[in-house]
Amino acid sequence: MKLRYFLIMAMLFMLMSLLTGCIPGDGANNAEHSAGFFMGIWHGWIAPISLVISIFNHDIRLYEIYNSGWWYDFGYYIAIISGFGGVSLFRRKKAERD
């Protein structure tokens, strides 16, 4: 049981490390190389992680300031809405009472 718990925690730690690799404000994007549609989707998916990290590190942002404009925004909001709005699809519906 302890080995299973350790493996789960190790996998979660590795997953968190991978997810923070392309976080907004990490310096990967600049004025010449701006974030586009797919980076917007990625930043939308990892927005909760970015929020927590940005509390402790003021260089990390929730939203990439060097972006391509409308396409980045579109990808970002699609990911936010599908990620948080999609949770309701997996909830069990309460049985209707007669």
CYANA upper distance limits for C-alpha pairs under 8 A (distance plus 0.5 A):
  1 MET  CA      5 TYR  CA      6.82
  2 LYS  CA      6 PHE  CA      6.59
  3 LEU  CA      7 LEU  CA      6.64
  4 ARG  CA      8 ILE  CA      6.71
  5 TYR  CA      9 MET  CA      6.71
  6 PHE  CA     10 ALA  CA      6.58
  7 LEU  CA     11 MET  CA      6.61
  8 ILE  CA     12 LEU  CA      6.69
  9 MET  CA     13 PHE  CA      6.65
 10 ALA  CA     14 MET  CA      6.73
 11 MET  CA     15 LEU  CA      6.59
 12 LEU  CA     16 MET  CA      6.60
 13 PHE  CA     17 SER  CA      6.70
 14 MET  CA     18 LEU  CA      6.75
 15 LEU  CA     19 LEU  CA      6.63
 16 MET  CA     20 THR  CA      6.81
 17 SER  CA     21 GLY  CA      7.26
 19 LEU  CA     23 ILE  CA      8.15
 19 LEU  CA     46 ILE  CA      7.53
 20 THR  CA     46 ILE  CA      8.43
 20 THR  CA     49 ILE  CA      8.05
 20 THR  CA     50 SER  CA      8.21
 22 CYS  CA     26 ASP  CA      7.48
 22 CYS  CA     28 ALA  CA      8.01
 22 CYS  CA     43 HIS  CA      8.43
 23 ILE  CA     43 HIS  CA      7.17
 23 ILE  CA     46 ILE  CA      8.06
 23 ILE  CA     50 SER  CA      6.95
 23 ILE  CA     60 ILE  CA      7.75
 23 ILE  CA     61 ARG  CA      8.32
 24 PRO  CA     43 HIS  CA      7.13
 24 PRO  CA     50 SER  CA      7.84
 24 PRO  CA     60 ILE  CA      6.67
 24 PRO  CA     61 ARG  CA      5.89
 24 PRO  CA     62 LEU  CA      6.61
 24 PRO  CA     63 TYR  CA      6.21
 24 PRO  CA     64 GLU  CA      5.22
 24 PRO  CA     65 ILE  CA      8.50
 25 GLY  CA     29 ASN  CA      8.15
 25 GLY  CA     59 ASP  CA      6.78
 25 GLY  CA     60 ILE  CA      5.26
 25 GLY  CA     61 ARG  CA      5.76
 25 GLY  CA     62 LEU  CA      8.44
 25 GLY  CA     63 TYR  CA      8.08
 25 GLY  CA     64 GLU  CA      6.30
 25 GLY  CA     65 ILE  CA      7.90
 26 ASP  CA     59 ASP  CA      7.80
 26 ASP  CA     60 ILE  CA      6.63
 29 ASN  CA     33 HIS  CA      5.98
 29 ASN  CA     34 SER  CA      5.79
 29 ASN  CA     35 ALA  CA      6.71
 29 ASN  CA     66 TYR  CA      6.65
 29 ASN  CA     67 ASN  CA      8.42
 30 ASN  CA     34 SER  CA      6.13
 30 ASN  CA     66 TYR  CA      6.07
 31 ALA  CA     66 TYR  CA      6.40
 33 HIS  CA     66 TYR  CA      8.40
 34 SER  CA     66 TYR  CA      5.58
 34 SER  CA     67 ASN  CA      5.16
 34 SER  CA     68 SER  CA      6.19
 35 ALA  CA     39 MET  CA      6.08
 35 ALA  CA     40 GLY  CA      7.44
 35 ALA  CA     64 GLU  CA      7.77
 35 ALA  CA     66 TYR  CA      6.76
 35 ALA  CA     67 ASN  CA      4.86
 35 ALA  CA     68 SER  CA      6.32
 35 ALA  CA     72 TYR  CA      7.19
 36 GLY  CA     40 GLY  CA      6.66
 36 GLY  CA     67 ASN  CA      6.57
 36 GLY  CA     68 SER  CA      5.76
 36 GLY  CA     69 GLY  CA      8.35
 36 GLY  CA     71 TRP  CA      6.79
 36 GLY  CA     72 TYR  CA      5.40
 37 PHE  CA     41 ILE  CA      6.95
 37 PHE  CA     68 SER  CA      8.31
 37 PHE  CA     71 TRP  CA      5.49
 37 PHE  CA     72 TYR  CA      4.91
 37 PHE  CA     73 ASP  CA      8.05
 37 PHE  CA     74 PHE  CA      7.54
 37 PHE  CA     75 GLY  CA      5.55
 37 PHE  CA     76 TYR  CA      8.14
 38 PHE  CA     42 TRP  CA      6.79
 38 PHE  CA     72 TYR  CA      7.93
 38 PHE  CA     75 GLY  CA      6.93
 39 MET  CA     43 HIS  CA      6.49
 39 MET  CA     72 TYR  CA      7.54
 39 MET  CA     75 GLY  CA      8.08
 39 MET  CA     76 TYR  CA      8.39
 40 GLY  CA     44 GLY  CA      6.57
 40 GLY  CA     71 TRP  CA      8.30
 40 GLY  CA     72 TYR  CA      5.16
 40 GLY  CA     73 ASP  CA      6.93
 40 GLY  CA     74 PHE  CA      7.85
 40 GLY  CA     75 GLY  CA      5.12
 40 GLY  CA     76 TYR  CA      4.71
 40 GLY  CA     77 TYR  CA      8.42
 40 GLY  CA     79 ALA  CA      8.37
 41 ILE  CA     45 TRP  CA      6.79
 41 ILE  CA     72 TYR  CA      8.20
 41 ILE  CA     75 GLY  CA      4.97
 41 ILE  CA     76 TYR  CA      5.25
 41 ILE  CA     77 TYR  CA      8.10
 41 ILE  CA     78 ILE  CA      7.38
 41 ILE  CA     79 ALA  CA      5.65
 42 TRP  CA     46 ILE  CA      6.86
 42 TRP  CA     76 TYR  CA      7.87
 42 TRP  CA     79 ALA  CA      7.93
 43 HIS  CA     47 ALA  CA      6.32
 43 HIS  CA     62 LEU  CA      8.27
 43 HIS  CA     63 TYR  CA      7.66
 43 HIS  CA     64 GLU  CA      8.46
 43 HIS  CA     76 TYR  CA      6.80
 44 GLY  CA     75 GLY  CA      7.96
 44 GLY  CA     76 TYR  CA      5.05
 44 GLY  CA     77 TYR  CA      7.07
 44 GLY  CA     78 ILE  CA      8.11
 44 GLY  CA     79 ALA  CA      5.33
 44 GLY  CA     80 ILE  CA      5.55
 45 TRP  CA     76 TYR  CA      8.40
 45 TRP  CA     79 ALA  CA      6.01
 45 TRP  CA     80 ILE  CA      6.85
 45 TRP  CA     83 GLY  CA      7.11
 46 ILE  CA     50 SER  CA      6.66
 47 ALA  CA     51 LEU  CA      6.55
 47 ALA  CA     62 LEU  CA      6.64
 47 ALA  CA     80 ILE  CA      8.21
 48 PRO  CA     52 VAL  CA      6.98
 49 ILE  CA     53 ILE  CA      6.77
 50 SER  CA     54 SER  CA      6.37
 50 SER  CA     60 ILE  CA      7.72
 50 SER  CA     61 ARG  CA      7.20
 50 SER  CA     62 LEU  CA      5.89
 51 LEU  CA     55 ILE  CA      7.07
 51 LEU  CA     61 ARG  CA      7.95
 51 LEU  CA     62 LEU  CA      6.26
 52 VAL  CA     56 PHE  CA      7.77
 53 ILE  CA     57 ASN  CA      6.51
 53 ILE  CA     60 ILE  CA      7.45
 54 SER  CA     58 HIS  CA      6.14
 54 SER  CA     59 ASP  CA      7.72
 54 SER  CA     60 ILE  CA      5.53
 54 SER  CA     61 ARG  CA      6.25
 54 SER  CA     62 LEU  CA      7.54
 67 ASN  CA     72 TYR  CA      6.62
 68 SER  CA     72 TYR  CA      6.27
 69 GLY  CA     73 ASP  CA      6.89
 70 TRP  CA     74 PHE  CA      6.54
 71 TRP  CA     75 GLY  CA      6.75
 72 TYR  CA     76 TYR  CA      6.57
 73 ASP  CA     77 TYR  CA      6.61
 74 PHE  CA     78 ILE  CA      6.60
 75 GLY  CA     79 ALA  CA      6.75
 76 TYR  CA     80 ILE  CA      6.77
 77 TYR  CA     81 ILE  CA      6.45
 78 ILE  CA     82 SER  CA      6.45
 79 ALA  CA     83 GLY  CA      6.20
 80 ILE  CA     84 PHE  CA      6.56
 80 ILE  CA     85 GLY  CA      8.32
 81 ILE  CA     85 GLY  CA      5.71
 81 ILE  CA     86 GLY  CA      7.91
 82 SER  CA     86 GLY  CA      5.64
 83 GLY  CA     87 VAL  CA      7.41
 85 GLY  CA     89 LEU  CA      8.48
 86 GLY  CA     90 PHE  CA      8.01
 87 VAL  CA     91 ARG  CA      7.46
